[in-house]
Amino acid sequence: MNWSDGYVSDAEYTSHYYAELAPPHLDFAALAAGVMPPDRSGGRFRYCELGCGNGMSTTILAASNPDAEFVGIDFMPVHIANSRKAARRGGLTNVQFRELSFADACREDLGQFDYIVAHGVYSWITPENRAEMVDFYRKFLAPGGLVYLSYNTYPGWLGISPVQKIVSEIARTRHGRSTERALAGFDFAARLLKSKAATLELYPGARQQIETARNWPANYLAQEYLNEAWYPLYVTEVMRELAPAKLEYVASATLAENDLRLVVSDELAATIREQPTEELRQLVKDISMNARFRRDVYTRGGRRLSGLDQRQLLAERHVALTRAPEAITYRVEHLGRSLNFDTPHAHAVVEALAGGPAPLGRLAAACAGAPDPLSAALEAAQVLFISNQALPVDEPRLTPAQMNEALTSAALEDSACNAVASALGTGVPVTPLEMALLSVPGSLGSLETAAEALRDIANRKGRVFHRAGKRIEGEEALAAFLTEEVGATLRNRVPAFRKLGLLPPVLPEA
Ligand SMILES: C[S@@+](CC[C@H](N)C(=O)[O-])C[C@H]1O[C@@H](n2cnc3c(N)ncnc32)[C@H](O)[C@@H]1O
């Protein structure tokens, strides 16, 4: 194998921010599971991302946490070059991007980190490189530190395994860039499916994967399917691999998956709960929900909190709405299951958040009539997080203006990111259209000026608008589209952006 150990190294990865990697999010997952998160007093902590790709998550988090220190590690020079460019454009001085393999990184003197995160890496590398990652945790994770590790998991990938096999084997026989070879592999798989190849007919996951392949960016398909190392892992295998680094499972960073009501039936939830070990509970859960991807949080010796300590620490955590209070929907959908939380306490929590981010303790005061006000506020906050209508955040500091100017100036370009930085310790995910509107705050006073500004940006960048995959043609249709989309953003999101400090507040008229 070459320097990349069979990793696809001729296709750049997408530039995406992942909200689960934010320290306030990881801390919340840990605290809700009764584990003490790292000490971040004064905003000071150290954070490392392994396999950081184009560095968007680390860059946005560095901008959102100016007193913390960030290190991104990746062995692809193009990823490190892109990451450094993003950090330079954001004027960041608290982040370094290092071109290192995991094996080389283990030999460096990097000091100890409070957080080590790796998204979309662990199941795409060889067992030897997985062992290097574990060694990295052993050497560089501070006692009490948290690890975020995501990976493709079984049983969910069992049905897709034959698709990966045929796509990657066909791609090996073709010439050209990995993106073209991946598409050739999928075309071949589609032909097999059309001719009713028995294996592909047998597994619903296989059919769906082949039929939706063309909806994904080709560089994602290359990275996902063509790596020589392709190892979905059962959760119990991962737990055992991490044990030598003294890592213990804490919770899922996909908060919905810690709430069994949202992932399985009551009967299965009871079976999961009665398992005697965490290993078995997680495995039975994965089999019950046919899990395909896990985002796990682990701790290295994080203190298990008493109920009282846990409540006190939770009460200090802040919550911020990401939509206007009037636009909140009181129902969560996850994996085809739905949970109604249209309760007086949920409404009271939303009302208490209307003025801006607030600590859970204050939200509990709004639920004073409940038998346990803090639990009622926590439950409401959790469902708001799960439904992407709120974020766990820190107390406000200063908004990272230069970073956000750099991010919004790329709005509607191919390389545009999907989040902006905040003064609250976390990035805030936004849609492409919202990113474009954030670049012209002066135009947001009325629907007409905002729609016109958006049209200008789209024209300047040569972008056309689509709805449900179809291009919007003609002046009338475009005007209707802009009125609708911009109107919804102005009503539902812009007020929340102001409270999040992403836009200046509207001053009351004198
Ligand atoms: C699928 S990408 C995920 C990138 C990023 N974390 C994200 O989710 O957008 C995996 C990344 O890990 C890097 N990588 C894979 N094996 C590596 C190794 N042995 N040492 C360092 N980086 C590695 C790749 O270059 C790639 O950027």
The ligand as an ORCA input file, in Angstrom:
! r2SCAN-3c Opt
* xyz 0 1
  C     -14.124     10.410      5.517
  S     -12.985     11.696      5.858
  C     -13.765     12.606      7.143
  C     -13.258     14.000      7.227
  C     -13.897     14.863      8.298
  N     -13.689     14.311      9.611
  C     -15.358     15.034      8.006
  O     -16.152     14.281      8.556
  O     -15.716     15.901      7.188
  C     -11.666     10.872      6.721
  C     -10.430     11.712      6.877
  O      -9.429     10.962      7.587
  C      -8.160     11.155      6.977
  N      -7.353      9.964      7.263
  C      -7.623      8.671      6.919
  N      -6.657      7.851      7.357
  C      -5.744      8.630      7.998
  C      -4.512      8.366      8.674
  N      -4.037      7.130      8.758
  N      -3.836      9.397      9.212
  C      -4.329     10.678      9.121
  N      -5.480     10.987      8.491
  C      -6.189      9.978      7.941
  C      -8.491     11.341      5.509
  O      -7.498     12.054      4.811
  C      -9.814     12.106      5.571
  O      -9.620     13.489      5.562
*
